């Protein structure tokens, strides 16, 4: 457990009220923004409130070095990313503590994010040198076709607040590997991990201007300015579906390459033949990791009626054992939600479900006192017409609805405009394969509650987004193909 002196020493490493542009820490034009600890509500730091002009300045810096950076060797880019991975690994204590302070997740989970987030740097350091093209005769024999990959160009990367390090590394890593420069806009609620991360990139040898960071309260105006610039070639956004749709409309005006990782409403289906030990363990991981504040979180627990009573009883017993508190305290498993607005929204969803007939098994209330805490909660008897089944909960609430047939389970799972993550628990191997085919989601966990990995493609279908992050596919989001024809030298 860190003490106050250690926390202050860590915060002092992040320049107060500064933007990071062209490798320098500079003042913003519109003052500063306070960053608060959601466990206490107290200010812990301040960041720059960048203006529209600051956003343009950041893009200018990225564009100024794009051509030079694109010409660097793949090995040079790879080595920078590998050094950054090593540095973060060495400084894991700092990054874990900082994430807990600014976002609220338990320290044990913050360490997990440091490992997960840093793996994108190691993975893309390896992918940087494995971008393969094609060289072959055309079918007519009149020439030889050369297909090569080139960096897309300057990128605008917008990251969310719930995974402050991993969402930055998942976008910045492949952009660096591909030879793109960028402007990064972290969430104003949790910007500190990104600001510490760019110091690591600088230490690892990243040239000035390749990565630029702008923090701002005027997100819409700054984004409009950057996206309207003809020099920008790509937008990558992780966040809500409504904001993603708005950004896609703006991207269409300039025909920008777009990657959108948007909302989720993940079904967690437990069939009658499921191993309940696996299902309960999976439910706790899928629901309560990151305090439920994840687009991949289990949102709708669809459980076969024959085992639903036992499932609800067992998860309720486990939920009662969860410890609420500031994430730096020993044994804490449920930290605060990121802000008071989130508490109000979760409370609304729970109260509406209970009023509509759901049964409250445990929790259901805001925790009194400082900080934005909400009790880990279990609801039974939920149906698909309740708001809690339609909207992302983004909080520690496990809501159970029941089914009788496999067809009904699939219909319930797909009854959403989202399609990011799904979870299926069954011991029937044939049913497992049927669910892979029948449930609409970009990712599926079979008898497991956590499956994200830097080596795997991360992305959804329907209104959960377009494009892929991570995996062998991730670097190609930042590359364009170029085809050339060379006349047959023997003709």
URZI-V321619 format. One record per helix or strand of 3 or more residues. SS is the DSSP state (alpha for helix, beta for strand). FROM is the first residue (numbers start at 1). LEN is the number of residues. Records with the same first field share a line. If there is no record, write none. Layout:
SS=FROM-LEN  FROM-LEN
This chain:
alpha=4-8  52-19  74-17  92-12  107-21  166-13  192-12  219-9  241-14  276-17  305-16  340-16  387-4  406-9  429-10  462-3  471-8
beta=18-4  24-4  32-5  43-6  134-4  143-9  155-4  182-4  211-3  234-5  257-5  266-5  298-7  359-4  377-4  397-7  421-5  443-4  479-9
